[in-house]
Amino acid sequence: MSFKKHLLKISFLSTVLLTGCHQHTDYFYLMTHPITLQKEYADCEISDTSKDCDEIRRAHSDFTDLLDQRRMHGEDFGKEIIALETQMGSGQVTQEQKDKLQIMLAVVGASSTD
């Protein structure tokens, strides 16, 4: 396993472990915490009593779309991550781009089989 993949997995797992059992339904949080997203989505499918289920369903749909995009166009997905990381290194990046990078890295972490 490459160092970068290993570092990504450690980062992803650390984030998951640090969040514990807190219930978060903020869109960005859900998109960067796929395990929480999956649990929240399953809860909404069982009982749609939460006012946050619309946001959870939207995040689940968007995350699933990104997983599909990575599976179907993995090289392009990776190139976009590299481009965003390069921009981050130059300091020429918006908060939206930072958020996008974090979400894309969460997708890579969630879809890695190593």
C-alpha positions as CSV (number, residue, x, y, z in Angstrom):
1,M,0.0,0.0,0.0
2,S,1.4,3.4,-0.9
3,F,2.3,5.9,1.7
4,K,-0.4,8.3,0.4
5,K,-3.1,5.7,0.6
6,H,-2.0,4.7,4.1
7,L,-2.0,8.3,5.2
8,L,-5.4,8.8,3.7
9,K,-6.8,5.8,5.5
10,I,-5.3,6.9,8.8
11,S,-6.7,10.3,8.4
12,F,-10.1,9.0,7.5
13,L,-10.2,6.5,10.4
14,S,-9.0,9.1,12.9
15,T,-11.8,11.4,11.8
16,V,-14.4,8.6,12.3
17,L,-13.0,7.6,15.7
18,L,-12.9,11.2,16.9
19,T,-16.5,11.9,16.1
20,G,-17.7,9.0,18.2
21,C,-21.5,8.7,18.5
22,H,-22.4,12.3,18.0
23,Q,-25.4,12.8,15.8
24,H,-24.6,15.3,13.0
25,T,-26.8,16.1,10.1
26,D,-25.0,19.0,8.6
27,Y,-24.5,18.3,4.9
28,F,-20.8,18.9,4.8
29,Y,-20.3,16.8,7.9
30,L,-22.3,13.9,6.5
31,M,-20.4,14.1,3.2
32,T,-17.0,13.9,5.0
33,H,-18.1,11.2,7.4
34,P,-19.6,8.4,5.3
35,I,-20.1,5.9,8.1
36,T,-22.2,8.5,10.0
37,L,-24.0,9.3,6.7
38,Q,-24.9,5.6,6.2
39,K,-26.2,5.2,9.8
40,E,-28.3,8.4,9.5
41,Y,-29.6,7.3,6.2
42,A,-30.6,3.9,7.5
43,D,-32.4,5.6,10.4
44,C,-34.3,7.8,8.0
45,E,-35.3,4.7,5.9
46,I,-36.7,3.0,9.0
47,S,-38.4,5.9,10.5
48,D,-38.8,9.3,8.7
49,T,-39.5,11.2,11.9
50,S,-36.4,13.4,11.8
51,K,-36.8,16.8,10.2
52,D,-33.2,16.4,9.0
53,C,-34.0,13.4,6.7
54,D,-34.3,15.5,3.6
55,E,-30.8,16.8,4.1
56,I,-29.5,13.3,4.9
57,R,-31.1,11.8,1.8
58,R,-29.6,14.6,-0.3
59,A,-26.2,13.9,1.1
60,H,-26.6,10.2,0.6
61,S,-27.6,10.7,-3.0
62,D,-24.7,13.1,-3.7
63,F,-22.2,10.8,-2.0
64,T,-23.5,7.8,-4.0
65,D,-23.1,9.8,-7.2
66,L,-19.5,10.6,-6.3
67,L,-18.8,6.9,-5.5
68,D,-20.2,6.0,-8.9
69,Q,-18.1,8.8,-10.6
70,R,-15.0,7.4,-8.9
71,R,-15.7,3.9,-10.0
72,M,-16.5,4.8,-13.6
73,H,-13.9,7.5,-14.1
74,G,-11.3,6.8,-11.4
75,E,-8.4,8.4,-13.3
76,D,-10.3,11.7,-13.8
77,F,-11.4,11.6,-10.2
78,G,-7.8,11.3,-9.1
79,K,-6.6,14.0,-11.4
80,E,-9.2,16.4,-9.9
81,I,-8.0,15.6,-6.4
82,I,-4.4,16.2,-7.5
83,A,-5.4,19.5,-9.1
84,L,-7.1,20.6,-5.9
85,E,-4.2,19.6,-3.8
86,T,-1.8,21.6,-6.1
87,Q,-4.0,24.6,-5.7
88,M,-4.0,24.2,-1.9
89,G,-0.2,24.1,-2.0
90,S,-0.1,27.4,-3.9
91,G,-2.5,29.1,-1.4
92,Q,-4.9,29.9,-4.3
93,V,-7.9,28.0,-3.1
94,T,-11.4,28.9,-1.9
95,Q,-13.3,27.4,1.0
96,E,-15.6,25.7,-1.5
97,Q,-12.5,24.0,-3.1
98,K,-11.2,23.0,0.3
99,D,-14.6,21.4,1.1
100,K,-14.7,19.7,-2.3
101,L,-11.3,18.2,-1.7
102,Q,-12.3,16.9,1.8
103,I,-15.4,15.3,0.3
104,M,-13.5,13.7,-2.5
105,L,-11.0,12.3,-0.1
106,A,-13.8,10.9,2.0
107,V,-15.1,9.2,-1.2
108,V,-11.7,7.7,-1.8
109,G,-11.5,6.5,1.8
110,A,-15.0,5.0,1.7
111,S,-14.4,3.2,-1.6
112,S,-10.9,1.9,-0.9
113,T,-10.7,-1.9,-0.6
114,D,-7.1,-2.1,0.7
